[in-house]
């Protein structure tokens, strides 16, 4: 079992920045691929970024060059640095932990990001 707690969401003006954090507990953090997903009202949850246990990253085209995912295995925490925010980035952002070996995935409760235009 993995417990995930997101923080860092809030209200920001267009062009601003936010950094989301996701603290994990309950299992060996370094074994998991960590990711961020988001869901805007009326939309399905969509992929934002992932980072593997080895540090390889992958981004949705819509956030490439603006968002950066990173992880600190010593702190059991994954981050999402979001720069040049746009109104369309407004969503609830969810942290995800996935372990391929067991095919298990866990989700946090989400944190709201609102970008005013």
C-alpha positions as CSV (number, residue, x, y, z in Angstrom):
1,X,0.0,0.0,0.0
2,X,1.1,3.5,-0.8
3,X,-0.4,6.7,0.6
4,X,0.0,9.8,-1.4
5,X,-0.7,13.4,-0.2
6,X,-0.5,16.3,-2.6
7,X,0.0,19.9,-1.7
8,X,0.9,23.2,-3.3
9,X,-2.1,24.0,-5.4
10,X,-3.8,27.3,-5.4
11,X,-4.9,30.4,-7.4
12,X,-2.3,32.0,-9.7
13,X,-2.5,34.5,-12.6
14,X,-1.8,33.5,-16.1
15,X,1.9,33.4,-16.7
16,X,2.6,32.6,-13.1
17,X,4.2,29.6,-11.4
18,X,3.3,26.9,-8.9
19,X,5.1,23.9,-7.5
20,X,3.1,20.9,-6.5
21,X,4.4,18.3,-4.1
22,X,3.4,14.7,-3.4
23,X,4.5,13.0,-0.3
24,X,4.4,9.2,-0.3
25,X,4.4,6.7,2.5
26,X,3.8,3.1,3.2
27,X,6.1,1.4,0.7
28,X,9.5,1.7,-0.9
29,X,9.1,4.9,-2.9
30,X,12.1,4.4,-5.1
31,X,10.5,1.3,-6.7
32,X,7.6,3.3,-8.2
33,X,7.1,5.3,-11.3
34,X,5.6,8.5,-10.1
35,X,3.3,10.7,-12.2
36,X,1.0,13.7,-12.3
37,X,-2.4,13.7,-13.9
38,X,-5.1,16.3,-14.1
39,X,-8.8,16.6,-14.5
40,X,-10.7,19.7,-15.5
41,X,-14.5,20.1,-15.0
42,X,-16.4,18.0,-17.6
43,X,-13.2,16.4,-18.8
44,X,-11.6,13.0,-18.3
45,X,-8.5,12.7,-16.2
46,X,-5.4,13.2,-18.5
47,X,-1.7,12.5,-18.3
48,X,0.6,15.3,-17.4
49,X,4.0,13.9,-16.6
50,X,5.8,10.8,-15.3
51,X,9.2,10.0,-13.8
52,X,10.6,6.5,-13.5
53,X,12.6,5.2,-10.6
54,X,15.7,5.8,-12.7
55,X,14.8,9.4,-13.4
56,X,13.5,9.2,-16.9
57,X,10.8,11.7,-17.6
58,X,7.9,11.9,-20.0
59,X,5.5,14.9,-20.6
60,X,2.3,15.6,-22.3
61,X,2.8,17.8,-25.4
62,X,0.6,20.5,-23.8
63,X,3.0,21.0,-20.9
64,X,6.4,20.3,-22.5
65,X,8.8,23.2,-21.9
66,X,6.7,24.6,-19.1
67,X,6.4,21.9,-16.5
68,X,9.2,19.9,-14.9
69,X,8.7,16.7,-12.9
70,X,11.3,15.6,-10.3
71,X,11.7,13.3,-7.4
72,X,13.6,13.1,-4.2
73,X,13.8,9.5,-3.1
74,X,15.4,10.4,0.2
75,X,12.3,12.5,1.0
76,X,9.8,10.1,-0.7
77,X,8.5,13.1,-2.6
78,X,7.7,13.9,-6.2
79,X,7.4,17.5,-7.5
80,X,5.8,19.2,-10.4
81,X,7.2,22.7,-11.1
82,X,4.7,24.5,-13.3
83,X,5.8,27.7,-15.1
84,X,4.1,30.0,-17.6
85,X,0.8,28.7,-16.4
86,X,-2.2,29.1,-18.7
87,X,-5.9,29.3,-18.0
88,X,-6.3,25.9,-19.6
89,X,-4.0,24.4,-17.0
90,X,-6.8,24.9,-14.5
91,X,-7.7,21.4,-13.0
92,X,-7.5,19.2,-10.1
93,X,-4.0,17.6,-10.2
94,X,-3.5,14.1,-8.9
95,X,-0.4,12.3,-7.9
96,X,0.0,8.7,-9.1
97,X,2.3,5.9,-8.0
98,X,2.7,2.9,-10.3
99,X,4.7,-0.3,-9.9
100,X,5.1,-2.3,-13.0
101,X,6.2,-5.5,-11.2
102,X,2.9,-5.8,-9.4
103,X,0.8,-3.8,-11.8
104,X,-0.5,-1.7,-8.9
105,X,-1.4,2.0,-9.0
106,X,-2.3,4.4,-6.3
107,X,-3.8,7.9,-6.4
108,X,-3.7,10.9,-4.1
109,X,-6.8,12.9,-3.2
110,X,-5.9,15.8,-5.6
111,X,-5.0,19.4,-5.3
112,X,-6.8,22.2,-7.1
113,X,-4.9,24.5,-9.4
114,X,-6.7,27.6,-10.8
115,X,-5.2,29.9,-13.3
116,X,-7.0,33.2,-13.8
117,X,-6.8,34.7,-17.3
